[in-house]
Amino acid sequence: MNLSAFEEEREMMLRVQEADFVVVELTLYTNTHPDEPEALEQWREAIKKAAQIRRQYENRYGPLSLLSIPSEEAIEMGWRWNQAPWPWQR
Amino acid sequence: MYRGSYRPYVSPLDPCPPMRVKKFVLPPPIFMDFQPPDLEQVSPREALMIGTLWPLLADEFYREEGIS
């Protein structure tokens, strides 16, 4: 399906949010169900998947948090975080 | 998932326009003491939309309903 650049970025951001949501849900679940092997396994997989999707997003659209390493293109581009467009405006 | 409403007392001295009927919802987790293991799960996208990974706990309350 051909999405415009904006829709594509929105779609990837939505996937990042979805993966993070699953991690939060499973973390809360494993807090109350500590000795369930499948839940713990699914929780670990969810964390890996979320990190992977986040890395994909960041490679294309720049760092999402202070802790993420900016890609080479971001550095060449002279990534200046305090200029428009702000993350919520893109 | 239980819906309910009640009529709060309205006094002439109330500072703001009164809310005649206040609606509320009692989501399923209230009636469960402990979540059973291996409940059926939904896809991540769906989970983000309904607010939980397990449809059994979802209460399908939506903003349009304007539950206060």
Backbone of each chain as nested JSON, in Angstrom:
{
  "chains": [
    {"id": "A", "residues": [
      {"number": 1, "name": "MET", "atoms": {"N": [0.875, -1.171, 0.0], "CA": [0.0, 0.0, 0.0], "C": [0.918, 1.229, 0.0]}},
      {"number": 2, "name": "ASN", "atoms": {"N": [0.54, 2.239, -0.779], "CA": [1.443, 3.379, -0.87], "C": [0.978, 4.449, 0.115]}},
      {"number": 3, "name": "LEU", "atoms": {"N": [1.811, 4.641, 1.139], "CA": [1.461, 5.66, 2.13], "C": [2.339, 6.873, 1.887]}},
      {"number": 4, "name": "SER", "atoms": {"N": [1.828, 8.03, 2.183], "CA": [2.684, 9.214, 2.056], "C": [3.713, 9.148, 3.17]}},
      {"number": 5, "name": "ALA", "atoms": {"N": [4.752, 9.943, 3.065], "CA": [5.827, 9.9, 4.074], "C": [5.224, 10.142, 5.449]}},
      {"number": 6, "name": "PHE", "atoms": {"N": [4.273, 11.059, 5.497], "CA": [3.704, 11.392, 6.809], "C": [2.976, 10.187, 7.386]}},
      {"number": 7, "name": "GLU", "atoms": {"N": [2.157, 9.536, 6.519], "CA": [1.378, 8.403, 7.039], "C": [2.31, 7.281, 7.454]}},
      {"number": 8, "name": "GLU", "atoms": {"N": [3.407, 7.138, 6.676], "CA": [4.328, 6.057, 6.998], "C": [4.947, 6.307, 8.366]}},
      {"number": 9, "name": "GLU", "atoms": {"N": [5.313, 7.555, 8.608], "CA": [5.927, 7.878, 9.897], "C": [4.915, 7.663, 11.012]}},
      {"number": 10, "name": "ARG", "atoms": {"N": [3.66, 8.047, 10.749], "CA": [2.609, 7.855, 11.758], "C": [2.441, 6.379, 12.043]}},
      {"number": 11, "name": "GLU", "atoms": {"N": [2.485, 5.596, 11.003], "CA": [2.287, 4.147, 11.155], "C": [3.407, 3.552, 11.998]}},
      {"number": 12, "name": "MET", "atoms": {"N": [4.633, 3.985, 11.732], "CA": [5.74, 3.429, 12.517], "C": [5.656, 3.893, 13.955]}},
      {"number": 13, "name": "MET", "atoms": {"N": [5.232, 5.153, 14.164], "CA": [5.102, 5.637, 15.54], "C": [4.035, 4.837, 16.266]}},
      {"number": 14, "name": "LEU", "atoms": {"N": [2.952, 4.513, 15.547], "CA": [1.88, 3.732, 16.173], "C": [2.4, 2.356, 16.561]}},
      {"number": 15, "name": "ARG", "atoms": {"N": [3.25, 1.784, 15.712], "CA": [3.785, 0.455, 16.05], "C": [4.682, 0.543, 17.266]}},
      {"number": 16, "name": "VAL", "atoms": {"N": [5.446, 1.648, 17.379], "CA": [6.301, 1.81, 18.567], "C": [5.416, 1.89, 19.806]}},
      {"number": 17, "name": "GLN", "atoms": {"N": [4.342, 2.673, 19.711], "CA": [3.47, 2.84, 20.886], "C": [2.826, 1.506, 21.274]}},
      {"number": 18, "name": "GLU", "atoms": {"N": [2.404, 0.756, 20.268], "CA": [1.736, -0.525, 20.497], "C": [2.68, -1.494, 21.192]}},
      {"number": 19, "name": "ALA", "atoms": {"N": [3.931, -1.551, 20.695], "CA": [4.895, -2.487, 21.283], "C": [5.178, -2.079, 22.72]}},
      {"number": 20, "name": "ASP", "atoms": {"N": [5.305, -0.769, 22.968], "CA": [5.562, -0.328, 24.346], "C": [4.382, -0.657, 25.237]}},
      {"number": 21, "name": "PHE", "atoms": {"N": [3.164, -0.514, 24.692], "CA": [1.985, -0.805, 25.509], "C": [1.977, -2.265, 25.924]}},
      {"number": 22, "name": "VAL", "atoms": {"N": [2.322, -3.147, 24.989], "CA": [2.328, -4.574, 25.319], "C": [3.36, -4.844, 26.403]}},
      {"number": 23, "name": "VAL", "atoms": {"N": [4.515, -4.152, 26.32], "CA": [5.547, -4.369, 27.343], "C": [5.018, -3.938, 28.699]}},
      {"number": 24, "name": "VAL", "atoms": {"N": [4.329, -2.796, 28.739], "CA": [3.818, -2.318, 30.031], "C": [2.792, -3.305, 30.574]}},
      {"number": 25, "name": "GLU", "atoms": {"N": [1.876, -3.756, 29.696], "CA": [0.838, -4.687, 30.165], "C": [1.471, -5.949, 30.731]}},
      {"number": 26, "name": "LEU", "atoms": {"N": [2.448, -6.506, 30.012], "CA": [3.025, -7.774, 30.459], "C": [3.878, -7.577, 31.695]}},
      {"number": 27, "name": "THR", "atoms": {"N": [4.484, -6.374, 31.834], "CA": [5.259, -6.133, 33.062], "C": [4.33, -6.153, 34.257]}},
      {"number": 28, "name": "LEU", "atoms": {"N": [3.173, -5.481, 34.111], "CA": [2.217, -5.464, 35.231], "C": [1.718, -6.875, 35.497]}},
      {"number": 29, "name": "TYR", "atoms": {"N": [1.502, -7.644, 34.416], "CA": [0.984, -9.007, 34.604], "C": [2.009, -9.857, 35.34]}},
      {"number": 30, "name": "THR", "atoms": {"N": [3.284, -9.717, 34.927], "CA": [4.304, -10.566, 35.574], "C": [4.578, -10.091, 36.999]}},
      {"number": 31, "name": "ASN", "atoms": {"N": [4.183, -8.853, 37.314], "CA": [4.331, -8.442, 38.724], "C": [3.444, -9.287, 39.61]}},
      {"number": 32, "name": "THR", "atoms": {"N": [2.239, -9.603, 39.12], "CA": [1.302, -10.352, 39.971], "C": [1.375, -11.845, 39.69]}},
      {"number": 33, "name": "HIS", "atoms": {"N": [2.019, -12.23, 38.571], "CA": [2.115, -13.664, 38.276], "C": [3.588, -14.003, 38.061]}},
      {"number": 34, "name": "PRO", "atoms": {"N": [4.425, -13.893, 39.123], "CA": [5.868, -14.014, 38.898], "C": [6.322, -15.388, 38.463]}},
      {"number": 35, "name": "ASP", "atoms": {"N": [5.546, -16.44, 38.81], "CA": [6.127, -17.761, 38.521], "C": [5.383, -18.446, 37.382]}},
      {"number": 36, "name": "GLU", "atoms": {"N": [5.095, -17.693, 36.321], "CA": [4.475, -18.32, 35.154], "C": [5.48, -18.256, 34.012]}},
      {"number": 37, "name": "PRO", "atoms": {"N": [6.049, -19.39, 33.622], "CA": [7.122, -19.361, 32.602], "C": [6.678, -18.758, 31.281]}},
      {"number": 38, "name": "GLU", "atoms": {"N": [5.453, -19.123, 30.81], "CA": [5.085, -18.585, 29.475], "C": [4.96, -17.071, 29.541]}},
      {"number": 39, "name": "ALA", "atoms": {"N": [4.364, -16.552, 30.648], "CA": [4.179, -15.094, 30.723], "C": [5.537, -14.403, 30.741]}},
      {"number": 40, "name": "LEU", "atoms": {"N": [6.467, -14.959, 31.523], "CA": [7.791, -14.324, 31.591], "C": [8.46, -14.368, 30.233]}},
      {"number": 41, "name": "GLU", "atoms": {"N": [8.289, -15.499, 29.522], "CA": [8.909, -15.612, 28.202], "C": [8.305, -14.578, 27.247]}},
      {"number": 42, "name": "GLN", "atoms": {"N": [6.976, -14.475, 27.28], "CA": [6.32, -13.526, 26.376], "C": [6.731, -12.108, 26.711]}},
      {"number": 43, "name": "TRP", "atoms": {"N": [6.942, -11.847, 28.027], "CA": [7.353, -10.511, 28.469], "C": [8.732, -10.176, 27.908]}},
      {"number": 44, "name": "ARG", "atoms": {"N": [9.644, -11.17, 27.972], "CA": [11.006, -10.908, 27.465], "C": [10.969, -10.693, 25.961]}},
      {"number": 45, "name": "GLU", "atoms": {"N": [10.142, -11.508, 25.274], "CA": [10.052, -11.327, 23.815], "C": [9.49, -9.95, 23.499]}},
      {"number": 46, "name": "ALA", "atoms": {"N": [8.497, -9.506, 24.281], "CA": [7.864, -8.212, 23.998], "C": [8.882, -7.092, 24.147]}},
      {"number": 47, "name": "ILE", "atoms": {"N": [9.766, -7.222, 25.16], "CA": [10.761, -6.16, 25.368], "C": [11.708, -6.124, 24.177]}},
      {"number": 48, "name": "LYS", "atoms": {"N": [12.129, -7.309, 23.721], "CA": [13.05, -7.331, 22.572], "C": [12.372, -6.727, 21.353]}},
      {"number": 49, "name": "LYS", "atoms": {"N": [11.1, -7.11, 21.13], "CA": [10.397, -6.633, 19.929], "C": [10.245, -5.108, 19.993]}},
      {"number": 50, "name": "ALA", "atoms": {"N": [9.906, -4.601, 21.184], "CA": [9.714, -3.151, 21.316], "C": [11.023, -2.431, 21.026]}},
      {"number": 51, "name": "ALA", "atoms": {"N": [12.141, -2.984, 21.541], "CA": [13.438, -2.33, 21.31], "C": [13.752, -2.342, 19.822]}},
      {"number": 52, "name": "GLN", "atoms": {"N": [13.417, -3.457, 19.162], "CA": [13.734, -3.566, 17.733], "C": [12.913, -2.56, 16.927]}},
      {"number": 53, "name": "ILE", "atoms": {"N": [11.626, -2.466, 17.225], "CA": [10.771, -1.524, 16.48], "C": [11.22, -0.103, 16.757]}},
      {"number": 54, "name": "ARG", "atoms": {"N": [11.605, 0.151, 18.013], "CA": [12.064, 1.501, 18.361], "C": [13.337, 1.813, 17.591]}},
      {"number": 55, "name": "ARG", "atoms": {"N": [14.244, 0.812, 17.465], "CA": [15.493, 1.07, 16.729], "C": [15.171, 1.374, 15.27]}},
      {"number": 56, "name": "GLN", "atoms": {"N": [14.226, 0.617, 14.706], "CA": [13.847, 0.875, 13.312], "C": [13.377, 2.31, 13.15]}},
      {"number": 57, "name": "TYR", "atoms": {"N": [12.481, 2.714, 14.073], "CA": [11.933, 4.06, 13.972], "C": [13.051, 5.1, 14.085]}},
      {"number": 58, "name": "GLU", "atoms": {"N": [13.951, 4.855, 15.036], "CA": [14.977, 5.866, 15.284], "C": [15.966, 5.946, 14.139]}},
      {"number": 59, "name": "ASN", "atoms": {"N": [16.203, 4.801, 13.475], "CA": [17.136, 4.86, 12.345], "C": [16.589, 5.765, 11.246]}},
      {"number": 60, "name": "ARG", "atoms": {"N": [15.257, 5.818, 11.147], "CA": [14.708, 6.606, 10.046], "C": [14.343, 8.01, 10.47]}},
      {"number": 61, "name": "TYR", "atoms": {"N": [13.868, 8.181, 11.702], "CA": [13.287, 9.487, 12.025], "C": [13.985, 10.184, 13.17]}},
      {"number": 62, "name": "GLY", "atoms": {"N": [15.118, 9.648, 13.606], "CA": [15.82, 10.377, 14.651], "C": [15.506, 9.823, 16.022]}},
      {"number": 63, "name": "PRO", "atoms": {"N": [16.33, 10.189, 17.015], "CA": [16.193, 9.601, 18.341], "C": [14.85, 9.943, 18.984]}},
      {"number": 64, "name": "LEU", "atoms": {"N": [14.347, 9.008, 19.777], "CA": [13.062, 9.215, 20.452], "C": [13.282, 9.632, 21.893]}},
      {"number": 65, "name": "SER", "atoms": {"N": [14.456, 9.34, 22.42], "CA": [14.661, 9.716, 23.825], "C": [16.116, 10.1, 24.004]}},
      {"number": 66, "name": "LEU", "atoms": {"N": [16.398, 10.67, 25.19], "CA": [17.776, 11.107, 25.463], "C": [18.746, 9.945, 25.377]}},
      {"number": 67, "name": "LEU", "atoms": {"N": [18.23, 8.742, 25.691], "CA": [19.137, 7.609, 25.839], "C": [19.419, 6.937, 24.507]}},
      {"number": 68, "name": "SER", "atoms": {"N": [18.73, 7.377, 23.427], "CA": [18.941, 6.633, 22.182], "C": [20.082, 7.272, 21.386]}},
      {"number": 69, "name": "ILE", "atoms": {"N": [20.843, 6.401, 20.743], "CA": [22.037, 6.862, 20.019], "C": [21.577, 7.435, 18.684]}},
      {"number": 70, "name": "PRO", "atoms": {"N": [21.933, 8.686, 18.355], "CA": [21.53, 9.221, 17.056], "C": [22.296, 8.524, 15.938]}},
      {"number": 71, "name": "SER", "atoms": {"N": [21.649, 8.287, 14.813], "CA": [22.323, 7.581, 13.717], "C": [23.29, 8.539, 13.035]}},
      {"number": 72, "name": "GLU", "atoms": {"N": [24.163, 7.944, 12.162], "CA": [25.167, 8.8, 11.497], "C": [24.463, 9.89, 10.701]}},
      {"number": 73, "name": "GLU", "atoms": {"N": [23.367, 9.473, 9.967], "CA": [22.712, 10.509, 9.148], "C": [22.245, 11.652, 10.031]}},
      {"number": 74, "name": "ALA", "atoms": {"N": [21.753, 11.295, 11.24], "CA": [21.238, 12.356, 12.109], "C": [22.386, 13.31, 12.447]}},
      {"number": 75, "name": "ILE", "atoms": {"N": [23.574, 12.723, 12.696], "CA": [24.689, 13.592, 13.08], "C": [25.127, 14.421, 11.874]}},
      {"number": 76, "name": "GLU", "atoms": {"N": [25.211, 13.764, 10.681], "CA": [25.602, 14.555, 9.503], "C": [24.596, 15.661, 9.248]}},
      {"number": 77, "name": "MET", "atoms": {"N": [23.317, 15.316, 9.468], "CA": [22.276, 16.295, 9.214], "C": [22.395, 17.45, 10.2]}},
      {"number": 78, "name": "GLY", "atoms": {"N": [23.28, 17.285, 11.214], "CA": [23.419, 18.336, 12.216], "C": [22.162, 18.364, 13.049]}},
      {"number": 79, "name": "TRP", "atoms": {"N": [21.946, 17.271, 13.72], "CA": [20.697, 17.111, 14.473], "C": [20.637, 18.144, 15.581]}},
      {"number": 80, "name": "ARG", "atoms": {"N": [19.778, 19.148, 15.445], "CA": [19.643, 20.15, 16.514], "C": [18.236, 20.033, 17.053]}},
      {"number": 81, "name": "TRP", "atoms": {"N": [18.154, 19.475, 18.263], "CA": [16.841, 19.087, 18.77], "C": [15.988, 20.3, 19.129]}},
      {"number": 82, "name": "ASN", "atoms": {"N": [16.639, 21.478, 19.271], "CA": [15.789, 22.575, 19.768], "C": [15.274, 23.439, 18.616]}},
      {"number": 83, "name": "GLN", "atoms": {"N": [15.074, 22.83, 17.435], "CA": [14.524, 23.626, 16.318], "C": [13.263, 22.978, 15.812]}},
      {"number": 84, "name": "ALA", "atoms": {"N": [12.425, 23.763, 15.169], "CA": [11.209, 23.202, 14.566], "C": [11.637, 22.267, 13.442]}},
      {"number": 85, "name": "PRO", "atoms": {"N": [10.826, 21.314, 12.966], "CA": [9.556, 20.946, 13.573], "C": [9.777, 20.105, 14.823]}},
      {"number": 86, "name": "TRP", "atoms": {"N": [8.983, 20.382, 15.821], "CA": [9.067, 19.599, 17.058], "C": [8.512, 18.207, 16.786]}},
      {"number": 87, "name": "PRO", "atoms": {"N": [8.877, 17.228, 17.631], "CA": [8.451, 15.85, 17.36], "C": [6.95, 15.713, 17.137]}},
      {"number": 88, "name": "TRP", "atoms": {"N": [6.136, 16.497, 17.87], "CA": [4.692, 16.329, 17.714], "C": [4.161, 17.095, 16.516]}},
      {"number": 89, "name": "GLN", "atoms": {"N": [5.073, 17.898, 15.869], "CA": [4.588, 18.648, 14.713], "C": [4.906, 17.931, 13.421]}},
      {"number": 90, "name": "ARG", "atoms": {"N": [5.76, 16.919, 13.527], "CA": [6.177, 16.322, 12.239], "C": [5.067, 15.524, 11.623]}}
    ]},
    {"id": "B", "residues": [
      {"number": 1, "name": "MET", "atoms": {"N": [-19.306, -6.162, 32.763], "CA": [-19.039, -4.726, 32.71], "C": [-20.387, -4.036, 32.968]}},
      {"number": 2, "name": "TYR", "atoms": {"N": [-20.442, -3.34, 34.08], "CA": [-21.731, -2.848, 34.585], "C": [-21.783, -1.337, 34.376]}},
      {"number": 3, "name": "ARG", "atoms": {"N": [-22.927, -0.868, 33.874], "CA": [-23.118, 0.583, 33.742], "C": [-24.102, 1.025, 34.807]}},
      {"number": 4, "name": "GLY", "atoms": {"N": [-23.903, 2.181, 35.352], "CA": [-24.872, 2.645, 36.342], "C": [-24.978, 4.151, 36.296]}},
      {"number": 5, "name": "SER", "atoms": {"N": [-25.99, 4.664, 36.952], "CA": [-26.084, 6.13, 37.029], "C": [-26.814, 6.477, 38.32]}},
      {"number": 6, "name": "TYR", "atoms": {"N": [-26.608, 7.675, 38.8], "CA": [-27.315, 8.096, 40.01], "C": [-27.564, 9.583, 39.908]}},
      {"number": 7, "name": "ARG", "atoms": {"N": [-28.489, 10.074, 40.737], "CA": [-28.847, 11.499, 40.678], "C": [-28.27, 12.182, 41.908]}},
      {"number": 8, "name": "PRO", "atoms": {"N": [-27.195, 12.977, 41.738], "CA": [-26.648, 13.647, 42.923], "C": [-27.617, 14.72, 43.438]}},
      {"number": 9, "name": "TYR", "atoms": {"N": [-27.458, 15.071, 44.694], "CA": [-28.301, 16.104, 45.29], "C": [-27.941, 17.441, 44.643]}},
      {"number": 10, "name": "VAL", "atoms": {"N": [-28.961, 18.213, 44.204], "CA": [-28.715, 19.511, 43.569], "C": [-29.199, 20.585, 44.534]}},
      {"number": 11, "name": "SER", "atoms": {"N": [-28.275, 21.487, 44.924], "CA": [-28.677, 22.531, 45.885], "C": [-28.699, 23.875, 45.191]}},
      {"number": 12, "name": "PRO", "atoms": {"N": [-29.613, 24.739, 45.562], "CA": [-29.624, 26.071, 44.944], "C": [-28.334, 26.832, 45.203]}},
      {"number": 13, "name": "LEU", "atoms": {"N": [-27.58, 26.372, 46.224], "CA": [-26.347, 27.098, 46.55], "C": [-25.164, 26.582, 45.744]}},
      {"number": 14, "name": "ASP", "atoms": {"N": [-25.427, 25.596, 44.855], "CA": [-24.292, 25.06, 44.082], "C": [-23.691, 26.156, 43.218]}},
      {"number": 15, "name": "PRO", "atoms": {"N": [-22.352, 26.296, 43.204], "CA": [-21.709, 27.374, 42.427], "C": [-21.856, 27.176, 40.927]}},
      {"number": 16, "name": "CYS", "atoms": {"N": [-21.85, 25.885, 40.464], "CA": [-21.843, 25.672, 39.013], "C": [-23.178, 25.057, 38.607]}},
      {"number": 17, "name": "PRO", "atoms": {"N": [-23.456, 25.096, 37.254], "CA": [-24.708, 24.452, 36.817], "C": [-24.701, 22.982, 37.233]}},
      {"number": 18, "name": "PRO", "atoms": {"N": [-25.818, 22.472, 37.761], "CA": [-25.81, 21.116, 38.344], "C": [-25.713, 20.041, 37.286]}},
      {"number": 19, "name": "MET", "atoms": {"N": [-25.125, 18.878, 37.699], "CA": [-25.14, 17.697, 36.83], "C": [-26.261, 16.825, 37.359]}},
      {"number": 20, "name": "ARG", "atoms": {"N": [-27.354, 16.74, 36.581], "CA": [-28.542, 16.069, 37.13], "C": [-28.296, 14.587, 37.275]}},
      {"number": 21, "name": "VAL", "atoms": {"N": [-27.691, 13.976, 36.232], "CA": [-27.473, 12.52, 36.301], "C": [-25.979, 12.262, 36.118]}},
      {"number": 22, "name": "LYS", "atoms": {"N": [-25.396, 11.482, 37.014], "CA": [-23.982, 11.139, 36.839], "C": [-23.906, 9.651, 36.509]}},
      {"number": 23, "name": "LYS", "atoms": {"N": [-23.17, 9.319, 35.422], "CA": [-23.08, 7.917, 34.98], "C": [-21.734, 7.353, 35.403]}},
      {"number": 24, "name": "PHE", "atoms": {"N": [-21.689, 6.036, 35.644], "CA": [-20.395, 5.408, 35.965], "C": [-20.384, 4.004, 35.376]}},
      {"number": 25, "name": "VAL", "atoms": {"N": [-19.144, 3.418, 35.314], "CA": [-19.036, 2.051, 34.783], "C": [-18.195, 1.234, 35.747]}},
      {"number": 26, "name": "LEU", "atoms": {"N": [-18.56, -0.022, 35.984], "CA": [-17.762, -0.909, 36.852], "C": [-17.097, -1.936, 35.949]}},
      {"number": 27, "name": "PRO", "atoms": {"N": [-15.792, -1.75, 35.642], "CA": [-15.131, -2.648, 34.687], "C": [-14.949, -4.045, 35.259]}},
      {"number": 28, "name": "PRO", "atoms": {"N": [-14.796, -5.057, 34.389], "CA": [-14.694, -6.449, 34.841], "C": [-13.61, -6.68, 35.9]}},
      {"number": 29, "name": "PRO", "atoms": {"N": [-12.422, -6.006, 35.813], "CA": [-11.397, -6.379, 36.803], "C": [-11.868, -6.211, 38.25]}},
      {"number": 30, "name": "ILE", "atoms": {"N": [-12.857, -5.353, 38.474], "CA": [-13.308, -5.164, 39.866], "C": [-13.894, -6.46, 40.402]}},
      {"number": 31, "name": "PHE", "atoms": {"N": [-14.573, -7.204, 39.513], "CA": [-15.283, -8.406, 39.999], "C": [-14.371, -9.61, 40.053]}},
      {"number": 32, "name": "MET", "atoms": {"N": [-13.105, -9.465, 39.615], "CA": [-12.172, -10.604, 39.613], "C": [-11.227, -10.398, 40.783]}},
      {"number": 33, "name": "ASP", "atoms": {"N": [-10.989, -11.435, 41.588], "CA": [-10.016, -11.183, 42.65], "C": [-8.607, -11.439, 42.123]}},
      {"number": 34, "name": "PHE", "atoms": {"N": [-8.449, -12.472, 41.24], "CA": [-7.099, -12.702, 40.731], "C": [-7.21, -13.09, 39.271]}},
      {"number": 35, "name": "GLN", "atoms": {"N": [-6.338, -12.494, 38.433], "CA": [-6.452, -12.765, 37.002], "C": [-5.992, -14.191, 36.719]}},
      {"number": 36, "name": "PRO", "atoms": {"N": [-6.838, -15.052, 36.114], "CA": [-6.41, -16.426, 35.842], "C": [-5.325, -16.439, 34.773]}},
      {"number": 37, "name": "PRO", "atoms": {"N": [-4.415, -17.404, 34.813], "CA": [-3.363, -17.468, 33.798], "C": [-3.917, -17.867, 32.444]}},
      {"number": 38, "name": "ASP", "atoms": {"N": [-3.116, -17.597, 31.404], "CA": [-3.412, -18.049, 30.041], "C": [-4.782, -17.581, 29.576]}},
      {"number": 39, "name": "LEU", "atoms": {"N": [-5.061, -16.313, 29.801], "CA": [-6.312, -15.771, 29.239], "C": [-6.082, -15.482, 27.766]}},
      {"number": 40, "name": "GLU", "atoms": {"N": [-7.128, -15.46, 27.009], "CA": [-6.999, -15.171, 25.565], "C": [-6.531, -13.737, 25.379]}},
      {"number": 41, "name": "GLN", "atoms": {"N": [-5.599, -13.519, 24.412], "CA": [-5.046, -12.178, 24.21], "C": [-5.421, -11.665, 22.823]}},
      {"number": 42, "name": "VAL", "atoms": {"N": [-5.314, -10.34, 22.636], "CA": [-5.624, -9.761, 21.318], "C": [-4.329, -9.23, 20.719]}},
      {"number": 43, "name": "SER", "atoms": {"N": [-4.402, -8.784, 19.461], "CA": [-3.197, -8.285, 18.782], "C": [-2.767, -6.981, 19.447]}},
      {"number": 44, "name": "PRO", "atoms": {"N": [-1.465, -6.622, 19.315], "CA": [-0.99, -5.385, 19.968], "C": [-1.796, -4.161, 19.546]}},
      {"number": 45, "name": "ARG", "atoms": {"N": [-2.109, -4.063, 18.235], "CA": [-2.869, -2.889, 17.772], "C": [-4.216, -2.823, 18.501]}},
      {"number": 46, "name": "GLU", "atoms": {"N": [-4.904, -3.965, 18.52], "CA": [-6.216, -4.006, 19.185], "C": [-6.058, -3.69, 20.657]}},
      {"number": 47, "name": "ALA", "atoms": {"N": [-4.972, -4.218, 21.274], "CA": [-4.782, -3.996, 22.709], "C": [-4.616, -2.514, 22.979]}},
      {"number": 48, "name": "LEU", "atoms": {"N": [-3.859, -1.825, 22.082], "CA": [-3.665, -0.386, 22.292], "C": [-5.003, 0.331, 22.223]}},
      {"number": 49, "name": "MET", "atoms": {"N": [-5.907, -0.156, 21.351], "CA": [-7.175, 0.551, 21.163], "C": [-8.119, 0.296, 22.328]}},
      {"number": 50, "name": "ILE", "atoms": {"N": [-8.205, -0.978, 22.809], "CA": [-9.197, -1.218, 23.862], "C": [-8.591, -1.017, 25.249]}},
      {"number": 51, "name": "GLY", "atoms": {"N": [-7.276, -0.863, 25.317], "CA": [-6.702, -0.486, 26.604], "C": [-6.24, -1.644, 27.448]}},
      {"number": 52, "name": "THR", "atoms": {"N": [-6.358, -2.888, 26.905], "CA": [-5.798, -3.991, 27.679], "C": [-5.477, -5.135, 26.728]}},
      {"number": 53, "name": "LEU", "atoms": {"N": [-4.61, -6.043, 27.162], "CA": [-4.18, -7.125, 26.29], "C": [-5.206, -8.259, 26.318]}},
      {"number": 54, "name": "TRP", "atoms": {"N": [-6.065, -8.27, 27.353], "CA": [-6.995, -9.393, 27.532], "C": [-8.429, -8.871, 27.402]}},
      {"number": 55, "name": "PRO", "atoms": {"N": [-9.139, -9.257, 26.312], "CA": [-10.491, -8.717, 26.098], "C": [-11.418, -8.984, 27.272]}},
      {"number": 56, "name": "LEU", "atoms": {"N": [-11.15, -10.016, 28.045], "CA": [-12.023, -10.311, 29.184], "C": [-12.028, -9.142, 30.17]}},
      {"number": 57, "name": "LEU", "atoms": {"N": [-10.905, -8.398, 30.248], "CA": [-10.825, -7.304, 31.206], "C": [-11.267, -5.983, 30.591]}},
      {"number": 58, "name": "ALA", "atoms": {"N": [-11.463, -5.959, 29.263], "CA": [-11.795, -4.687, 28.622], "C": [-13.228, -4.326, 28.988]}},
      {"number": 59, "name": "ASP", "atoms": {"N": [-13.474, -2.996, 29.138], "CA": [-14.842, -2.676, 29.537], "C": [-15.55, -1.858, 28.466]}},
      {"number": 60, "name": "GLU", "atoms": {"N": [-14.96, -1.728, 27.284], "CA": [-15.648, -1.116, 26.144], "C": [-16.309, 0.207, 26.479]}},
      {"number": 61, "name": "PHE", "atoms": {"N": [-15.806, 0.891, 27.517], "CA": [-16.357, 2.222, 27.795], "C": [-15.651, 3.195, 26.857]}},
      {"number": 62, "name": "TYR", "atoms": {"N": [-16.411, 4.01, 26.16], "CA": [-15.778, 4.91, 25.19], "C": [-16.069, 6.355, 25.547]}},
      {"number": 63, "name": "ARG", "atoms": {"N": [-15.169, 7.233, 25.04], "CA": [-15.306, 8.636, 25.398], "C": [-16.668, 9.163, 24.965]}},
      {"number": 64, "name": "GLU", "atoms": {"N": [-17.164, 8.648, 23.774], "CA": [-18.432, 9.185, 23.282], "C": [-19.521, 9.023, 24.357]}},
      {"number": 65, "name": "GLU", "atoms": {"N": [-19.404, 7.973, 25.144], "CA": [-20.463, 7.77, 26.138], "C": [-20.416, 8.843, 27.205]}},
      {"number": 66, "name": "GLY", "atoms": {"N": [-19.268, 9.526, 27.296], "CA": [-19.2, 10.645, 28.226], "C": [-19.477, 10.248, 29.647]}},
      {"number": 67, "name": "ILE", "atoms": {"N": [-18.883, 9.117, 30.051], "CA": [-19.149, 8.722, 31.452], "C": [-18.323, 9.628, 32.336]}},
      {"number": 68, "name": "SER", "atoms": {"N": [-18.977, 10.254, 33.274], "CA": [-18.235, 11.256, 34.072], "C": [-17.56, 10.545, 35.226]}}
    ]}
  ]
}
